Amino acid sequence: MCLIQTSLLNQKALVFNYMPAKLCKNKSGWIIEFYVENPITYEMCRIRKRVHFIKKRYESARDAESHCQKIIFDINTMFP
């Protein structure tokens, strides 16, 4: 587990490398997954956030997926 996960999600940080966020649909639920580089160790760190509860809040899966896409857009614009 990466030590800077919470600090990167809660505030803007200087990140040298990242891979864009994407929505992964598994049997266990939906997950938003992305990679960022730890500026101290220069290793790529995977960050996963479960969003399977969003499906229950919407009537259709299409509406839930569009909400997840908005979250992904916000994550991707957080990094330069």
C-alpha positions as CSV (number, residue, x, y, z in Angstrom):
1,M,0.0,0.0,0.0
2,C,1.2,3.4,-0.9
3,L,1.9,5.8,2.0
4,I,0.8,8.9,0.1
5,Q,-2.6,7.7,-1.1
6,T,-4.7,9.9,1.2
7,S,-2.6,13.0,0.8
8,L,-2.8,12.7,-3.0
9,L,-6.5,12.3,-3.0
10,N,-7.2,15.1,-0.4
11,Q,-5.0,17.8,-1.9
12,K,-3.1,18.7,-5.0
13,A,0.4,17.4,-4.9
14,L,3.4,17.6,-7.2
15,V,3.3,14.4,-9.2
16,F,5.8,13.6,-11.8
17,N,4.1,10.6,-13.5
18,Y,0.6,9.2,-13.5
19,M,-1.6,6.9,-15.5
20,P,-5.1,8.2,-16.1
21,A,-8.0,6.8,-14.0
22,K,-10.3,4.2,-15.5
23,L,-13.5,2.4,-14.4
24,C,-13.0,-1.3,-13.8
25,K,-16.1,-3.5,-13.6
26,N,-15.5,-6.7,-11.7
27,K,-17.7,-9.4,-10.1
28,S,-16.9,-7.9,-6.8
29,G,-18.0,-4.4,-7.9
30,W,-17.0,-1.2,-9.7
31,I,-13.5,0.3,-8.9
32,I,-11.9,3.5,-10.1
33,E,-8.2,2.7,-10.5
34,F,-5.2,4.9,-11.4
35,Y,-1.5,5.0,-10.8
36,V,0.7,7.9,-9.5
37,E,4.4,8.1,-9.0
38,N,5.6,8.5,-5.5
39,P,8.0,11.5,-5.6
40,I,10.2,10.1,-2.9
41,T,10.8,6.6,-4.1
42,Y,9.9,7.2,-7.8
43,E,7.8,4.0,-7.9
44,M,4.4,3.8,-9.4
45,C,1.7,3.4,-6.8
46,R,-1.8,2.0,-7.6
47,I,-4.8,3.7,-6.0
48,R,-8.2,2.0,-6.1
49,K,-11.4,3.5,-4.9
50,R,-14.5,1.3,-4.7
51,V,-17.7,2.9,-6.2
52,H,-20.0,-0.1,-6.3
53,F,-22.4,1.7,-4.0
54,I,-23.1,4.3,-6.8
55,K,-25.0,1.6,-8.8
56,K,-27.6,1.4,-6.0
57,R,-28.2,5.1,-6.0
58,Y,-29.3,5.3,-9.6
59,E,-32.1,3.6,-11.5
60,S,-30.0,2.5,-14.4
61,A,-26.4,1.4,-14.8
62,R,-26.0,4.0,-17.5
63,D,-26.7,6.9,-15.1
64,A,-24.3,5.4,-12.5
65,E,-21.6,5.0,-15.1
66,S,-21.9,8.6,-16.3
67,H,-21.5,9.7,-12.6
68,C,-18.4,7.6,-12.4
69,Q,-17.1,9.2,-15.5
70,K,-17.5,12.6,-13.9
71,I,-15.4,11.4,-10.9
72,I,-12.8,10.0,-13.3
73,F,-12.6,13.4,-15.1
74,D,-12.1,15.2,-11.8
75,I,-9.3,12.8,-10.8
76,N,-7.6,13.1,-14.2
77,T,-7.7,17.0,-14.1
78,M,-6.3,17.0,-10.6
79,F,-2.9,15.9,-11.9
80,P,-1.0,18.2,-14.4
